[in-house]
Amino acid sequence: MKKLLLLLTILATLHASAQNYQITFTGSGASASVSSVKVDNLTSGATANLTSGTDILNLSVTTAVNSPDQNPSSALRIYPNPMTDHSTLDIFPPVKGETVITIYEITGKPVAIRKVYLDNSRTGFRLSGLKKGMYIVDVKGKGFRYSGKLVSNGASSESISIEKDNTVVRASAPEETKTTRSSLATVDMAYTTGDVLKISGKSGNYTTIVMDVPVASKNINFEFVACTDGDFNVYPVVKINDKFWMAANLKATKYNDGMEIPNVTDNTAWSGLSTGAYSDYSNVPVFSNTYGRLYNWYAIASTNPKNVCPSGWHVSTDAEWTALANYLGGAIGAAGKLKETGIISWASPNIATNSTGFTALPGGDRGQDGTYGLMGRYGFFWTSTQGGTSFAFYRYMINSSGNLGSGDNDKRAAFSVRCVK
């Protein structure tokens, strides 16, 4: 027992910040310059923004060693308590996964909720905006639940906020007469060995995503490729194996030659179509901002002389989806590597890592009879490959599964579309 306590004491005093990784960025392809970079840590949920492509990302590296107070007796710490203007919530989850933080009034009424992905290490949150009174802090994750009382002496008129306590600092550049590495600005970001980073580089109208798990200082090059549709919507792209894929669902209302794609809202008219058309989910355009639009197969068909994709791109074929799944190790588990990781766009539970950067979204569908369904739970993606006179092939993903499904469906049905180059 004494040896165990001694070991825990030593681990508690170790400083894992002795090593930093310095990440620089360059561009190639359609542009040799990088204007800005956004870094999303898909493991911790942290985000860093570099407002100049010449800035350096400084990853403050820690190891995934639990400290001795990461045990059930200290799984949730609330301080100061009582609070006045804000309090800090320290959460020590036993496992990684989606976690829901809920603040209840003593009457049982929920007054704030935050859904977030947590690693199994300490994560801090800043809670503010509580009026005077007693509250219950409830933290619920996969296989665990913590709760504690919090007294507020505040009189805030602001809305209640639960913000992750991330340290992302942009340092100003030192004044030097010649350009050296030390004259460049840096952005600091906490990083635990093994964290998955989604790194989005911008250059004008180009955005390229690179996925990385850094193990040392390095340079990351963004290969920029034009991806602008007939409506002048610009899409982020990601290279997986030997092909570029759009990293967002298509939302064009025009073919790439500028010709309008009919927007058919009436169910009866929709069910009688044998030509190209699109619709917004439930005929509500705002959904398309996130999930893209839904297209019948005639709009995206390999036999259609018009192209819904950006110039130089095409609707993914059945063979290209098969090759993508094979590259990811097979259909079993492939969807988890392709799906966006949140539980805001995807219903919970969402089994996903998005390790490819594909960022698949659950746009739902519209049946051949014109009815809508399954947004948030299913992502259906047409291929341009037909399976017969009335049917064509598609792929699908479900929130609660990491597997990539396939099938064929009536060409009058409407699914999401991903283009490939």
Secondary structure per residue as TSV (DSSP state, phi and psi in degrees):
chain	resnum	aa	ss	phi	psi
A	1	M	-	360.0	-43.8
A	2	K	H	-61.6	-38.4
A	3	K	H	-65.7	-38.8
A	4	L	H	-64.7	-44.0
A	5	L	H	-62.9	-39.4
A	6	L	H	-63.7	-42.3
A	7	L	H	-62.7	-43.2
A	8	L	H	-63.5	-38.1
A	9	T	H	-64.8	-40.6
A	10	I	H	-64.3	-45.4
A	11	L	H	-60.6	-35.9
A	12	A	H	-68.3	-25.7
A	13	T	H	-96.6	-4.2
A	14	L	-	-70.3	140.1
A	15	H	-	-108.1	115.0
A	16	A	-	-92.6	11.7
A	17	S	T	-96.8	17.4
A	18	A	T	-71.6	-14.4
A	19	Q	-	-126.5	131.3
A	20	N	E	-119.1	149.5
A	21	Y	E	-106.9	128.6
A	22	Q	E	-103.1	119.1
A	23	I	E	-111.9	123.0
A	24	T	E	-111.0	168.1
A	25	F	E	-137.0	142.4
A	26	T	E	-137.8	166.6
A	27	G	E	-125.2	155.9
A	28	S	E	-151.6	178.1
A	29	G	E	82.5	-123.1
A	30	A	T	-71.0	-16.2
A	31	S	-	-151.0	139.4
A	32	A	S	-95.9	-3.4
A	33	S	-	-114.2	155.6
A	34	V	-	-118.7	125.1
A	35	S	-	-91.3	-33.7
A	36	S	E	-160.3	161.5
A	37	V	E	-138.9	134.8
A	38	K	E	-115.9	132.9
A	39	V	E	-118.7	119.6
A	40	D	E	-109.9	119.7
A	41	N	E	-85.0	102.5
A	42	L	T	-70.9	-15.0
A	43	T	T	-84.9	-45.9
A	44	S	T	-96.8	-21.2
A	45	G	-	90.1	-1.1
A	46	A	-	-75.4	155.6
A	47	T	E	-135.8	141.4
A	48	A	E	-131.9	142.7
A	49	N	E	-121.5	125.5
A	50	L	E	-105.1	114.1
A	51	T	S	-80.9	-4.1
A	52	S	S	-136.2	138.1
A	53	G	T	-69.5	-11.2
A	54	T	T	-89.8	-5.8
A	55	D	-	-67.6	161.1
A	56	I	E	-110.3	132.2
A	57	L	E	-88.0	118.9
A	58	N	E	-105.2	105.3
A	59	L	E	-87.2	115.6
A	60	S	E	-83.7	104.3
A	61	V	E	-85.1	130.7
A	62	T	E	-125.6	164.4
A	63	T	-	-104.1	157.3
A	64	A	-	-84.8	54.6
A	65	V	-	-102.6	122.9
A	66	N	-	-71.5	138.5
A	67	S	-	-79.1	162.3
A	68	P	T	-66.0	-17.8
A	69	D	T	-90.6	8.7
A	70	Q	-	-88.5	73.2
A	71	N	S	-139.9	167.9
A	72	P	G	-54.6	-30.2
A	73	S	G	-72.2	-17.9
A	74	S	G	-130.4	30.7
A	75	A	S	-68.0	-24.5
A	76	L	E	-134.9	120.9
A	77	R	E	-118.9	135.5
A	78	I	E	-125.0	119.3
A	79	Y	E	-156.1	146.2
A	80	P	S	-68.0	154.0
A	81	N	S	-148.7	104.6
A	82	P	S	-69.5	157.7
A	83	M	B	-112.2	161.1
A	84	T	S	-114.5	-69.6
A	85	D	S	-99.2	-30.6
A	86	H	E	-158.0	164.0
A	87	S	E	-139.6	156.2
A	88	T	E	-105.9	133.8
A	89	L	E	-107.1	116.7
A	90	D	E	-100.6	120.5
A	91	I	E	-117.2	132.8
A	92	F	-	-121.1	82.5
A	93	P	-	-67.7	143.8
A	94	P	S	-75.6	-21.4
A	95	V	S	-140.7	158.8
A	96	K	-	-71.9	153.0
A	97	G	E	149.1	176.7
A	98	E	E	-66.7	135.3
A	99	T	E	-132.4	141.7
A	100	V	E	-115.3	123.7
A	101	I	E	-104.8	122.1
A	102	T	E	-125.3	135.4
A	103	I	E	-107.8	122.2
A	104	Y	E	-112.0	142.9
A	105	E	E	-68.7	162.6
A	106	I	T	-63.4	-19.3
A	107	T	T	-76.6	-11.2
A	108	G	S	100.3	-1.2
A	109	K	-	-79.5	124.5
A	110	P	E	-73.0	133.7
A	111	V	E	-116.6	-12.0
A	112	A	E	-160.3	146.9
A	113	I	E	-145.4	141.9
A	114	R	E	-138.7	125.2
A	115	K	E	-103.4	132.6
A	116	V	E	-155.0	151.8
A	117	Y	E	-89.3	126.6
A	118	L	E	-118.3	140.6
A	119	D	-	-80.3	168.3
A	120	N	S	-88.4	58.0
A	121	S	S	-149.1	168.8
A	122	R	-	-57.4	130.2
A	123	T	E	-131.9	131.2
A	124	G	E	-104.6	146.5
A	125	F	E	-131.8	143.4
A	126	R	E	-101.2	116.5
A	127	L	E	-102.8	124.9
A	128	S	E	-143.5	169.2
A	129	G	-	90.7	6.6
A	130	L	-	-81.1	135.6
A	131	K	E	-79.9	173.4
A	132	K	E	-62.9	133.4
A	133	G	E	152.9	-176.2
A	134	M	E	-107.8	139.3
A	135	Y	E	-132.9	159.4
A	136	I	E	-111.8	127.5
A	137	V	E	-99.8	120.7
A	138	D	E	-119.5	127.7
A	139	V	E	-122.1	118.0
A	140	K	E	-126.6	127.6
A	141	G	E	-135.6	-168.5
A	142	K	T	-71.8	105.8
A	143	G	T	84.1	8.5
A	144	F	E	-149.3	157.6
A	145	R	E	-154.1	126.3
A	146	Y	E	-120.5	151.4
A	147	S	E	-150.3	156.8
A	148	G	E	-161.0	157.9
A	149	K	E	-90.6	145.9
A	150	L	E	-136.8	129.4
A	151	V	E	-103.7	129.9
A	152	S	E	-113.3	129.8
A	153	N	E	-103.6	11.8
A	154	G	E	-79.5	169.6
A	155	A	E	-135.7	44.1
A	156	S	-	-70.9	142.3
A	157	S	-	-105.9	2.7
A	158	E	S	-85.6	163.3
A	159	S	-	-71.2	152.9
A	160	I	-	-73.3	135.8
A	161	S	E	-130.6	135.4
A	162	I	E	-122.4	98.9
A	163	E	E	-111.3	135.9
A	164	K	E	-66.5	136.9
A	165	D	-	-87.0	72.5
A	166	N	-	-94.7	144.6
A	167	T	-	-103.4	101.4
A	168	V	-	-125.9	106.3
A	169	V	E	-118.8	131.9
A	170	R	E	-103.0	116.9
A	171	A	-	-91.6	140.0
A	172	S	-	-74.7	152.9
A	173	A	-	-75.6	136.7
A	174	P	-	-65.1	151.7
A	175	E	-	-83.7	111.5
A	176	E	-	-134.9	156.3
A	177	T	S	-84.8	-19.2
A	178	K	S	-127.7	152.0
A	179	T	-	-79.4	115.0
A	180	T	-	-135.0	170.8
A	181	R	G	-55.3	-36.8
A	182	S	G	-71.9	-15.5
A	183	S	G	-85.2	-6.4
A	184	L	S	-88.6	148.8
A	185	A	-	-73.1	151.1
A	186	T	E	-123.4	151.4
A	187	V	E	-120.0	121.4
A	188	D	E	-89.5	140.3
A	189	M	E	-145.6	131.5
A	190	A	E	-67.9	139.4
A	191	Y	E	-145.9	127.5
A	192	T	E	-102.4	134.7
A	193	T	T	-48.8	125.9
A	194	G	T	99.4	-8.2
A	195	D	-	-62.1	142.7
A	196	V	-	-94.9	123.3
A	197	L	E	-107.1	130.9
A	198	K	E	-103.0	112.7
A	199	I	E	-114.2	115.7
A	200	S	E	-108.4	116.5
A	201	G	E	-102.3	137.8
A	202	K	E	-117.0	146.8
A	203	S	E	-151.4	99.3
A	204	G	T	61.6	-121.8
A	205	N	T	-88.6	5.8
A	206	Y	E	-101.7	137.4
A	207	T	E	-136.8	123.9
A	208	T	E	-123.2	136.7
A	209	I	E	-102.7	134.4
A	210	V	E	-124.5	129.7
A	211	M	E	-97.9	138.3
A	212	D	E	-154.5	151.1
A	213	V	-	-125.7	84.6
A	214	P	-	-61.5	142.4
A	215	V	S	-126.0	2.1
A	216	A	S	-168.6	170.4
A	217	S	-	-63.5	147.2
A	218	K	E	-166.2	170.3
A	219	N	E	-108.7	136.7
A	220	I	E	-111.5	126.6
A	221	N	E	-103.8	129.2
A	222	F	E	-96.0	119.8
A	223	E	E	-89.5	102.0
A	224	F	E	-82.0	136.0
A	225	V	-	-136.5	134.0
A	226	A	-	-67.5	135.2
A	227	C	-	-150.1	80.1
A	228	T	B	-127.8	126.0
A	229	D	-	-87.3	-173.9
A	230	G	T	-66.8	-16.7
A	231	D	T	-94.6	2.6
A	232	F	-	69.6	22.2
A	233	N	-	-72.7	134.6
A	234	V	B	-106.2	133.0
A	235	Y	-	-113.7	142.6
A	236	P	-	-71.5	151.6
A	237	V	E	-129.4	157.0
A	238	V	E	-141.4	139.3
A	239	K	E	-95.8	121.8
A	240	I	E	-122.5	119.9
A	241	N	T	59.6	-116.3
A	242	D	T	-110.5	12.8
A	243	K	E	-129.5	149.0
A	244	F	E	-90.0	135.1
A	245	W	E	-120.2	146.2
A	246	M	E	-64.0	138.1
A	247	A	S	-101.1	25.7
A	248	A	S	-154.2	156.8
A	249	N	-	-74.1	143.2
A	250	L	-	-62.4	139.2
A	251	K	-	-134.2	25.1
A	252	A	-	-68.2	142.4
A	253	T	S	-108.8	1.6
A	254	K	B	-134.1	150.9
A	255	Y	-	-69.6	165.6
A	256	N	T	-72.8	-3.4
A	257	D	T	-93.7	5.0
A	258	G	S	94.1	-6.5
A	259	M	-	-73.3	135.5
A	260	E	B	-67.0	140.6
A	261	I	-	-94.0	125.5
A	262	P	-	-58.0	134.9
A	263	N	B	-100.6	104.7
A	264	V	-	-103.9	115.2
A	265	T	-	-100.2	-26.6
A	266	D	-	-75.9	132.7
A	267	N	H	-65.8	-41.1
A	268	T	H	-65.8	-44.1
A	269	A	H	-62.8	-39.8
A	270	W	H	-61.4	-44.2
A	271	S	H	-67.3	-17.5
A	272	G	T	-97.6	5.1
A	273	L	-	-74.3	145.4
A	274	S	-	-136.5	17.2
A	275	T	S	-131.1	169.5
A	276	G	-	-65.4	142.0
A	277	A	-	-160.1	162.4
A	278	Y	E	-136.0	168.8
A	279	S	E	-153.8	156.5
A	280	D	-	-84.4	147.2
A	281	Y	G	-57.0	127.5
A	282	S	G	57.1	20.9
A	283	N	G	59.9	31.4
A	284	V	-	-113.9	104.1
A	285	P	T	-57.3	-30.5
A	286	V	H	-62.8	-28.6
A	287	F	H	-60.9	-31.5
A	288	S	H	-71.0	-18.9
A	289	N	H	-61.2	-36.2
A	290	T	H	-96.9	-48.7
A	291	Y	H	-97.3	-3.1
A	292	G	-	75.2	-179.4
A	293	R	-	-100.9	166.2
A	294	L	E	-107.3	133.9
A	295	Y	E	-124.4	139.9
A	296	N	E	-74.7	166.0
A	297	W	H	-66.8	-28.3
A	298	Y	H	-63.1	-28.5
A	299	A	H	-72.7	-28.5
A	300	I	H	-115.6	9.0
A	301	A	-	-62.4	150.1
A	302	S	T	-64.7	-21.8
A	303	T	T	-89.6	-4.6
A	304	N	-	-82.6	121.9
A	305	P	S	-67.5	-16.9
A	306	K	S	-89.4	151.5
A	307	N	-	-120.6	120.2
A	308	V	-	-77.3	-16.8
A	309	C	S	-83.8	162.0
A	310	P	-	-55.6	154.3
A	311	S	T	-56.6	131.2
A	312	G	T	89.4	-4.9
A	313	W	-	-114.1	163.9
A	314	H	E	-145.3	158.0
A	315	V	E	-63.5	134.2
A	316	S	-	-60.1	137.9
A	317	T	-	-88.4	167.6
A	318	D	H	-60.7	-39.9
A	319	A	H	-65.6	-36.5
A	320	E	H	-69.4	-36.9
A	321	W	H	-65.8	-39.7
A	322	T	H	-62.9	-43.5
A	323	A	H	-64.5	-37.8
A	324	L	H	-63.1	-47.2
A	325	A	H	-62.1	-41.6
A	326	N	H	-63.6	-39.7
A	327	Y	H	-62.4	-32.2
A	328	L	T	-87.9	7.1
A	329	G	T	99.8	9.5
A	330	G	S	111.2	164.1
A	331	A	S	-61.5	-31.1
A	332	I	T	-70.1	112.3
A	333	G	T	93.7	-11.2
A	334	A	H	-66.9	-39.3
A	335	A	H	-62.8	-36.6
A	336	G	H	-60.3	-32.0
A	337	K	H	-81.1	-12.8
A	338	L	H	-104.9	-24.4
A	339	K	B	-80.4	143.9
A	340	E	-	-59.3	143.4
A	341	T	-	-86.1	-13.2
A	342	G	-	-77.0	171.1
A	343	I	S	-114.3	20.3
A	344	I	S	-91.6	-52.3
A	345	S	S	-78.6	-39.8
A	346	W	S	-96.3	140.5
A	347	A	-	-66.9	154.3
A	348	S	S	-88.4	140.6
A	349	P	S	-82.9	141.5
A	350	N	-	-111.1	108.8
A	351	I	-	-85.9	100.5
A	352	A	-	-160.3	147.1
A	353	T	-	-121.8	-21.2
A	354	N	-	51.1	37.3
A	355	S	T	-66.1	-14.1
A	356	T	T	-91.4	-19.3
A	357	G	S	82.0	4.6
A	358	F	-	-62.4	-35.5
A	359	T	-	58.0	54.0
A	360	A	B	-66.5	139.2
A	361	L	-	-120.9	149.1
A	362	P	-	-89.4	80.5
A	363	G	-	-78.0	-2.6
A	364	G	B	70.0	-157.1
A	365	D	E	-152.1	172.0
A	366	R	E	-129.0	122.7
A	367	G	-	-72.3	170.2
A	368	Q	T	-64.4	-17.6
A	369	D	T	-87.9	-0.8
A	370	G	S	96.3	-5.9
A	371	T	-	-83.7	150.1
A	372	Y	E	-104.6	155.3
A	373	G	E	-175.1	165.0
A	374	L	-	74.7	9.8
A	375	M	T	-59.3	138.0
A	376	G	T	91.9	-21.8
A	377	R	T	-112.3	-34.9
A	378	Y	E	-125.9	141.3
A	379	G	E	-116.5	117.3
A	380	F	E	-108.1	136.0
A	381	F	E	-131.6	118.3
A	382	W	E	-64.6	149.0
A	383	T	E	-107.4	161.8
A	384	S	E	-84.0	5.7
A	385	T	E	-95.3	124.1
A	386	Q	E	-89.1	151.4
A	387	G	-	-107.7	-4.1
A	388	G	S	171.3	-169.4
A	389	T	S	-61.8	-39.9
A	390	S	S	-112.7	-7.0
A	391	F	E	-124.9	156.5
A	392	A	E	-143.7	161.7
A	393	F	E	-86.1	150.1
A	394	Y	E	-147.8	167.6
A	395	R	E	-120.8	155.0
A	396	Y	E	-145.2	155.8
A	397	M	E	-134.4	147.3
A	398	I	E	-121.2	145.4
A	399	N	T	-57.1	-40.7
A	400	S	T	-88.6	8.5
A	401	S	-	-135.4	148.0
A	402	G	-	-95.5	6.1
A	403	N	-	-96.0	149.5
A	404	L	-	-98.8	118.9
A	405	G	E	-96.4	164.4
A	406	S	E	-144.7	159.8
A	407	G	E	-179.1	-172.4
A	408	D	E	-128.8	156.7
A	409	N	E	-148.9	165.1
A	410	D	E	-57.4	135.6
A	411	K	T	-65.6	-15.2
A	412	R	T	-79.5	-14.4
A	413	A	S	-67.2	159.3
A	414	A	E	-122.1	126.0
A	415	F	E	-128.0	173.5
A	416	S	B	-73.6	165.6
A	417	V	-	-136.0	137.0
A	418	R	-	-120.1	133.6
A	419	C	E	-100.1	156.2
A	420	V	E	-137.3	153.9
A	421	K	-	-136.6	360.0
